[in-house]
Amino acid sequence: MRLTVSPDEMFLALVSMIQVTRPALLKPAGDSFDVDVSPLLAQKELTDDERLVLRLYGVLSAGADSRSFGTSFAFDLTSSEGDRLSRALALVESSRQWPADAVALSRALRRQLATGA
Protein backbone atom coordinates (compact mmCIF):
# COMPACT_ATOMS: atom_id res chain seq x y z
CA MET A 1 0.00 0.00 0.00
CA ARG A 2 1.19 3.48 -0.85
CA LEU A 3 0.84 5.88 2.06
CA THR A 4 1.07 9.65 1.71
CA VAL A 5 1.18 11.49 5.02
CA SER A 6 1.89 14.92 6.43
CA PRO A 7 5.05 15.56 8.46
CA ASP A 8 2.95 15.50 11.65
CA GLU A 9 1.43 12.13 10.71
CA MET A 10 4.87 10.76 9.85
CA PHE A 11 6.27 11.84 13.20
CA LEU A 12 3.24 10.40 15.01
CA ALA A 13 3.68 7.09 13.17
CA LEU A 14 7.35 6.86 14.14
CA VAL A 15 6.84 7.83 17.78
CA SER A 16 3.88 5.45 18.13
CA MET A 17 5.89 2.53 16.76
CA ILE A 18 8.77 3.40 19.09
CA GLN A 19 6.48 3.66 22.11
CA VAL A 20 5.09 0.16 21.58
CA THR A 21 8.34 -1.41 20.40
CA ARG A 22 11.25 0.15 22.31
CA PRO A 23 10.30 3.24 24.38
CA ALA A 24 13.90 3.67 25.56
CA LEU A 25 14.72 5.03 22.07
CA LEU A 26 12.90 8.24 23.06
CA LYS A 27 15.29 10.40 25.09
CA PRO A 28 14.04 13.43 27.09
CA ALA A 29 15.37 16.69 25.64
CA GLY A 30 14.09 19.87 27.25
CA ASP A 31 10.36 20.25 26.61
CA SER A 32 10.39 17.46 24.05
CA PHE A 33 12.46 14.38 23.23
CA ASP A 34 15.03 13.04 20.79
CA VAL A 35 14.87 9.76 18.93
CA ASP A 36 17.98 7.60 19.17
CA VAL A 37 17.82 4.55 16.88
CA SER A 38 21.50 3.64 17.30
CA PRO A 39 20.68 0.66 19.58
CA LEU A 40 18.59 -0.81 16.76
CA LEU A 41 21.31 -0.16 14.21
CA ALA A 42 23.77 -2.04 16.41
CA GLN A 43 21.56 -5.13 16.70
CA LYS A 44 22.27 -8.12 14.49
CA GLU A 45 18.69 -9.39 14.48
CA LEU A 46 15.61 -7.20 14.48
CA THR A 47 11.95 -7.98 15.01
CA ASP A 48 9.44 -6.94 12.36
CA ASP A 49 8.39 -4.03 14.58
CA GLU A 50 12.00 -2.88 14.99
CA ARG A 51 12.52 -3.04 11.22
CA LEU A 52 9.41 -0.92 10.75
CA VAL A 53 10.74 1.64 13.25
CA LEU A 54 13.95 1.89 11.21
CA ARG A 55 12.01 2.18 7.93
CA LEU A 56 9.84 4.99 9.30
CA TYR A 57 12.89 6.71 10.76
CA GLY A 58 14.61 6.46 7.37
CA VAL A 59 11.64 7.96 5.53
CA LEU A 60 11.37 10.80 8.04
CA SER A 61 15.13 11.45 7.97
CA ALA A 62 15.28 11.45 4.18
CA GLY A 63 12.39 13.91 4.02
CA ALA A 64 13.94 16.15 6.64
CA ASP A 65 17.14 16.26 4.60
CA SER A 66 15.33 17.25 1.40
CA ARG A 67 13.97 20.62 0.42
CA SER A 68 10.45 19.17 0.30
CA PHE A 69 10.20 18.75 4.09
CA GLY A 70 6.95 20.26 5.24
CA THR A 71 4.85 19.02 2.37
CA SER A 72 4.27 15.28 2.60
CA PHE A 73 5.93 11.89 2.80
CA ALA A 74 5.04 9.07 0.40
CA PHE A 75 6.21 5.52 1.02
CA ASP A 76 5.09 1.93 0.64
CA LEU A 77 4.02 -0.41 3.42
CA THR A 78 3.17 -4.07 3.24
CA SER A 79 -0.25 -5.00 4.61
CA SER A 80 1.36 -6.51 7.72
CA GLU A 81 3.37 -3.31 8.29
CA GLY A 82 0.18 -1.29 7.90
CA ASP A 83 -1.56 -3.53 10.45
CA ARG A 84 1.34 -3.18 12.91
CA LEU A 85 1.37 0.59 12.53
CA SER A 86 -2.41 0.82 12.96
CA ARG A 87 -2.24 -1.28 16.15
CA ALA A 88 0.57 0.90 17.51
CA LEU A 89 -1.40 4.08 16.83
CA ALA A 90 -4.48 2.63 18.55
CA LEU A 91 -2.45 1.52 21.60
CA VAL A 92 -0.75 4.88 21.99
CA GLU A 93 -4.03 6.74 21.47
CA SER A 94 -5.77 4.69 24.17
CA SER A 95 -2.86 4.87 26.64
CA ARG A 96 -3.69 8.36 27.95
CA GLN A 97 -5.61 11.57 27.34
CA TRP A 98 -4.31 13.32 24.24
CA PRO A 99 -5.13 16.75 22.84
CA ALA A 100 -8.00 16.67 20.34
CA ASP A 101 -5.70 17.51 17.41
CA ALA A 102 -3.40 14.57 18.21
CA VAL A 103 -6.35 12.18 18.44
CA ALA A 104 -7.72 13.48 15.14
CA LEU A 105 -4.32 13.00 13.49
CA SER A 106 -4.04 9.45 14.80
CA ARG A 107 -7.55 8.52 13.68
CA ALA A 108 -7.07 10.02 10.22
CA LEU A 109 -3.88 8.02 9.79
CA ARG A 110 -5.57 4.83 11.02
CA ARG A 111 -8.44 5.39 8.54
CA GLN A 112 -5.94 5.78 5.73
CA LEU A 113 -4.21 2.55 6.79
CA ALA A 114 -7.55 0.73 6.99
CA THR A 115 -8.60 1.75 3.49
CA GLY A 116 -5.18 1.15 2.00
CA ALA A 117 -5.19 4.58 0.42
C-alpha positions as a Markdown table, in Angstrom:
| # | Residue | x | y | z |
|---|---|---|---|---|
| 1 | Met | 0.0 | 0.0 | 0.0 |
| 2 | Arg | 1.2 | 3.5 | -0.8 |
| 3 | Leu | 0.8 | 5.9 | 2.1 |
| 4 | Thr | 1.1 | 9.6 | 1.7 |
| 5 | Val | 1.2 | 11.5 | 5.0 |
| 6 | Ser | 1.9 | 14.9 | 6.4 |
| 7 | Pro | 5.1 | 15.6 | 8.5 |
| 8 | Asp | 3.0 | 15.5 | 11.7 |
| 9 | Glu | 1.4 | 12.1 | 10.7 |
| 10 | Met | 4.9 | 10.8 | 9.9 |
| 11 | Phe | 6.3 | 11.8 | 13.2 |
| 12 | Leu | 3.2 | 10.4 | 15.0 |
| 13 | Ala | 3.7 | 7.1 | 13.2 |
| 14 | Leu | 7.3 | 6.9 | 14.1 |
| 15 | Val | 6.8 | 7.8 | 17.8 |
| 16 | Ser | 3.9 | 5.4 | 18.1 |
| 17 | Met | 5.9 | 2.5 | 16.8 |
| 18 | Ile | 8.8 | 3.4 | 19.1 |
| 19 | Gln | 6.5 | 3.7 | 22.1 |
| 20 | Val | 5.1 | 0.2 | 21.6 |
| 21 | Thr | 8.3 | -1.4 | 20.4 |
| 22 | Arg | 11.2 | 0.2 | 22.3 |
| 23 | Pro | 10.3 | 3.2 | 24.4 |
| 24 | Ala | 13.9 | 3.7 | 25.6 |
| 25 | Leu | 14.7 | 5.0 | 22.1 |
| 26 | Leu | 12.9 | 8.2 | 23.1 |
| 27 | Lys | 15.3 | 10.4 | 25.1 |
| 28 | Pro | 14.0 | 13.4 | 27.1 |
| 29 | Ala | 15.4 | 16.7 | 25.6 |
| 30 | Gly | 14.1 | 19.9 | 27.3 |
| 31 | Asp | 10.4 | 20.3 | 26.6 |
| 32 | Ser | 10.4 | 17.5 | 24.0 |
| 33 | Phe | 12.5 | 14.4 | 23.2 |
| 34 | Asp | 15.0 | 13.0 | 20.8 |
| 35 | Val | 14.9 | 9.8 | 18.9 |
| 36 | Asp | 18.0 | 7.6 | 19.2 |
| 37 | Val | 17.8 | 4.5 | 16.9 |
| 38 | Ser | 21.5 | 3.6 | 17.3 |
| 39 | Pro | 20.7 | 0.7 | 19.6 |
| 40 | Leu | 18.6 | -0.8 | 16.8 |
| 41 | Leu | 21.3 | -0.2 | 14.2 |
| 42 | Ala | 23.8 | -2.0 | 16.4 |
| 43 | Gln | 21.6 | -5.1 | 16.7 |
| 44 | Lys | 22.3 | -8.1 | 14.5 |
| 45 | Glu | 18.7 | -9.4 | 14.5 |
| 46 | Leu | 15.6 | -7.2 | 14.5 |
| 47 | Thr | 11.9 | -8.0 | 15.0 |
| 48 | Asp | 9.4 | -6.9 | 12.4 |
| 49 | Asp | 8.4 | -4.0 | 14.6 |
| 50 | Glu | 12.0 | -2.9 | 15.0 |
| 51 | Arg | 12.5 | -3.0 | 11.2 |
| 52 | Leu | 9.4 | -0.9 | 10.7 |
| 53 | Val | 10.7 | 1.6 | 13.3 |
| 54 | Leu | 13.9 | 1.9 | 11.2 |
| 55 | Arg | 12.0 | 2.2 | 7.9 |
| 56 | Leu | 9.8 | 5.0 | 9.3 |
| 57 | Tyr | 12.9 | 6.7 | 10.8 |
| 58 | Gly | 14.6 | 6.5 | 7.4 |
| 59 | Val | 11.6 | 8.0 | 5.5 |
| 60 | Leu | 11.4 | 10.8 | 8.0 |
| 61 | Ser | 15.1 | 11.5 | 8.0 |
| 62 | Ala | 15.3 | 11.4 | 4.2 |
| 63 | Gly | 12.4 | 13.9 | 4.0 |
| 64 | Ala | 13.9 | 16.2 | 6.6 |
| 65 | Asp | 17.1 | 16.3 | 4.6 |
| 66 | Ser | 15.3 | 17.2 | 1.4 |
| 67 | Arg | 14.0 | 20.6 | 0.4 |
| 68 | Ser | 10.5 | 19.2 | 0.3 |
| 69 | Phe | 10.2 | 18.7 | 4.1 |
| 70 | Gly | 7.0 | 20.3 | 5.2 |
| 71 | Thr | 4.8 | 19.0 | 2.4 |
| 72 | Ser | 4.3 | 15.3 | 2.6 |
| 73 | Phe | 5.9 | 11.9 | 2.8 |
| 74 | Ala | 5.0 | 9.1 | 0.4 |
| 75 | Phe | 6.2 | 5.5 | 1.0 |
| 76 | Asp | 5.1 | 1.9 | 0.6 |
| 77 | Leu | 4.0 | -0.4 | 3.4 |
| 78 | Thr | 3.2 | -4.1 | 3.2 |
| 79 | Ser | -0.2 | -5.0 | 4.6 |
| 80 | Ser | 1.4 | -6.5 | 7.7 |
| 81 | Glu | 3.4 | -3.3 | 8.3 |
| 82 | Gly | 0.2 | -1.3 | 7.9 |
| 83 | Asp | -1.6 | -3.5 | 10.5 |
| 84 | Arg | 1.3 | -3.2 | 12.9 |
| 85 | Leu | 1.4 | 0.6 | 12.5 |
| 86 | Ser | -2.4 | 0.8 | 13.0 |
| 87 | Arg | -2.2 | -1.3 | 16.1 |
| 88 | Ala | 0.6 | 0.9 | 17.5 |
| 89 | Leu | -1.4 | 4.1 | 16.8 |
| 90 | Ala | -4.5 | 2.6 | 18.6 |
| 91 | Leu | -2.5 | 1.5 | 21.6 |
| 92 | Val | -0.8 | 4.9 | 22.0 |
| 93 | Glu | -4.0 | 6.7 | 21.5 |
| 94 | Ser | -5.8 | 4.7 | 24.2 |
| 95 | Ser | -2.9 | 4.9 | 26.6 |
| 96 | Arg | -3.7 | 8.4 | 28.0 |
| 97 | Gln | -5.6 | 11.6 | 27.3 |
| 98 | Trp | -4.3 | 13.3 | 24.2 |
| 99 | Pro | -5.1 | 16.7 | 22.8 |
| 100 | Ala | -8.0 | 16.7 | 20.3 |
| 101 | Asp | -5.7 | 17.5 | 17.4 |
| 102 | Ala | -3.4 | 14.6 | 18.2 |
| 103 | Val | -6.4 | 12.2 | 18.4 |
| 104 | Ala | -7.7 | 13.5 | 15.1 |
| 105 | Leu | -4.3 | 13.0 | 13.5 |
| 106 | Ser | -4.0 | 9.4 | 14.8 |
| 107 | Arg | -7.5 | 8.5 | 13.7 |
| 108 | Ala | -7.1 | 10.0 | 10.2 |
| 109 | Leu | -3.9 | 8.0 | 9.8 |
| 110 | Arg | -5.6 | 4.8 | 11.0 |
| 111 | Arg | -8.4 | 5.4 | 8.5 |
| 112 | Gln | -5.9 | 5.8 | 5.7 |
| 113 | Leu | -4.2 | 2.6 | 6.8 |
| 114 | Ala | -7.6 | 0.7 | 7.0 |
| 115 | Thr | -8.6 | 1.8 | 3.5 |
| 116 | Gly | -5.2 | 1.1 | 2.0 |
| 117 | Ala | -5.2 | 4.6 | 0.4 |
